[in-house]
Amino acid sequence: MAIRDTISNRLQEAFKPESLQVVDESHLHEGHAGHRPSGETHFRVYIVSEAFKGKSRVDRHRMINSALAAELAGGVHALAIHAKAPGEG
């Protein structure tokens, strides 16, 4: 299974999001630290979930990093997070 799919599945299970988009941006980081020729090293996540309601930006990032601990300890070098609660602009 592709790492992008694993990230998506873990976030679906953990947060039951209203919307979720996981974008593999590895191709934008050729020659940078952590890049591998096979890709799947740099990701951007856009997620909207009730689980983030009343949580600070830092808390939201911690929640996502915790849910993806295995992937972050393995092949994922960078993860950009855009986490919002429903209704936030």
C-alpha positions as CSV (number, residue, x, y, z in Angstrom):
1,M,0.0,0.0,0.0
2,A,1.3,3.5,-0.8
3,I,2.3,5.7,2.1
4,R,-0.3,8.3,1.0
5,D,-3.0,5.7,1.3
6,T,-1.8,4.6,4.7
7,I,-1.7,8.2,5.9
8,S,-5.3,8.7,4.6
9,N,-6.5,5.5,6.2
10,R,-5.0,6.4,9.6
11,L,-6.4,9.9,9.6
12,Q,-9.9,8.6,8.6
13,E,-9.8,6.1,11.4
14,A,-8.5,8.6,14.0
15,F,-10.6,11.7,13.2
16,K,-13.6,10.7,11.0
17,P,-13.0,13.9,9.0
18,E,-15.7,15.8,7.0
19,S,-13.0,16.3,4.4
20,L,-9.5,15.0,3.9
21,Q,-6.9,15.4,1.2
22,V,-3.4,13.9,1.4
23,V,-1.0,15.3,-1.3
24,D,2.3,13.7,-2.1
25,E,4.7,16.7,-2.7
26,S,7.9,14.6,-2.8
27,H,8.6,15.6,-6.4
28,L,9.0,19.2,-5.3
29,H,11.8,18.3,-2.9
30,E,14.3,16.5,-5.2
31,G,17.8,17.1,-4.0
32,H,16.6,18.2,-0.5
33,A,17.1,16.4,2.8
34,G,15.0,13.2,3.2
35,H,14.1,12.9,-0.5
36,R,14.3,9.4,-2.0
37,P,14.1,8.6,-5.7
38,S,11.1,6.4,-5.1
39,G,9.2,9.4,-3.6
40,E,6.6,9.3,-0.8
41,T,8.7,11.4,1.6
42,H,7.0,14.8,1.7
43,F,3.3,15.2,2.2
44,R,0.7,17.9,2.8
45,V,-2.5,17.2,4.6
46,Y,-5.7,19.2,4.5
47,I,-8.2,17.9,7.1
48,V,-11.5,19.2,8.6
49,S,-12.8,17.3,11.6
50,E,-15.0,17.9,14.7
51,A,-12.1,16.4,16.7
52,F,-10.2,19.8,16.2
53,K,-13.0,21.9,17.6
54,G,-11.7,24.1,20.5
55,K,-8.1,22.8,19.9
56,S,-5.2,25.1,19.3
57,R,-3.1,24.8,16.1
58,V,-0.3,23.2,18.1
59,D,-2.7,20.7,19.7
60,R,-4.1,19.8,16.3
61,H,-0.7,19.1,14.9
62,R,0.2,17.0,17.9
63,M,-2.9,14.9,17.5
64,I,-2.1,14.3,13.8
65,N,1.6,13.6,14.5
66,S,0.5,11.1,17.2
67,A,-1.9,9.3,14.8
68,L,0.9,9.1,12.2
69,A,3.8,8.3,14.6
70,A,4.8,5.1,12.8
71,E,4.9,6.8,9.4
72,L,6.8,9.8,10.7
73,A,9.3,7.4,12.4
74,G,9.7,5.5,9.1
75,G,9.8,6.9,5.6
76,V,8.0,10.2,5.9
77,H,10.5,13.0,6.1
78,A,8.1,16.0,6.1
79,L,4.4,16.6,6.8
80,A,2.7,20.0,6.3
81,I,-0.6,20.1,8.2
82,H,-3.7,22.2,7.5
83,A,-6.2,21.1,10.2
84,K,-9.5,22.9,10.8
85,A,-12.7,22.3,12.6
86,P,-16.0,22.5,10.6
87,G,-17.0,26.1,9.8
88,E,-13.5,27.5,10.2
89,G,-12.3,29.6,7.2
